[in-house]
Amino acid sequence: MDDRSSRFEPDAEAIADHERDIQSGIDAKASEGDDEQKDKAVQAGARPYPALPFPEQHQRKPGDEAALDPAPLYDAPFWKGSGKLEGFAAIVTGGDSGIGRGVAVLFAREGCDVAICHLDEDADAEETRRAVEAEGRRAIVLKGDVSDPVFSEMAVAETIKAFGRLDVVVPNAAFQQHVEAFEDLTFEQFDRTMKTNLYGYFNLVKAAVPHMTSGGAIVMTGSVTGIIGNENLLDYSLTKGGIHAFARSLGTHLAARGIRVNVVAPGPVWTPLNPADQQADKVAQFGGKTVMKRPAQPEEIAPAYVFLASPQMSSFITGEVLPIIGGYNGG
């Protein structure tokens, strides 16, 4: 080693000592860390939300909101309506429960009449109707399969017949089923997921767009799985990524008509979709891997739909995907 390099040795050793001093301070803090606090559900909302673990529970598809424990919070009592959708009419598929019910209630509170589409959850759909009417708006309930284009055409026609117009379209109904091994993903399941989650969205907007005018909005339900994937939701993730791409393309296509198209992409949300999908022990910890350490409640997601539906709030937004996933975890 020559003299030129040796003269830097004291400085290098001093810096190494300094780095070790910094490390020791952090290590000491880490050993004193409150792991219990880190594991607690984050409460950053207008009211406390249920924390994990939830009771173990499993349901038959498509699921029953009235049977969920704890009951999903959808009524957003702290939300004050201000006419953001005054005089509008909307159609919401999967509107009987979960995110769809939360959206229907806040739409109504903002002055919107709502058509509630569902599969066969009659009691849940009637509860959503009552909730919309309690907000002083009109509601109709339509029962059918969104993968059938004839049903979508009928639903749009009935919405216009009841309310005289159609301003906001929310394709939201979904089919989801976890599989632990790729070999367990059958053609039958794959086909049903495609038909409900992609064909269903296409059918609804295809039927609705000819009746929409400038200022109207389409707000689709995507998913975090369509952004980052999910190892046990292969077909579902595929459809959600497809929905994101569809909305971005359709937003460009319909811009000249003044119809905006956007997506809300939630992370885990406490709805009947989940106990009708996973086994009871996993449902008990549903949402626990998020930064918030809990699943969202429907009323925490629904305001995003109001935002993207209202021409007062998002008139310069189209083709966007809005993730609401409880934080980004770097691992």
Secondary structure, DSSP 8 states (H G I E B T S, - for coil): --HHHHTTHHHHHHHHHHHHHHHHHHHHHHHT--HHHHTS----SSS----S--------TT--GGG-SS------TT----STTTT-EEEEETTTSHHHHHHHHHHHHTT-EEEEEESS-HHHHHHHHHHHHHTT--EEEEES-TTSHHHHHHHHHHHHHHHS---EEE---------SSGGG--HHHHHHHHIIIIIHHHHHHHHHGGG--TT-EEEEE--THHHH--TT-HHHHHHHHHHHHHHHHHHHHHGGGT-EEEEEEES-B-STTTTTTS-HHHHTTTTTTSTTSS-B-HHHHHHHHHHHH-TTT-TT--S-EEEE-S-----
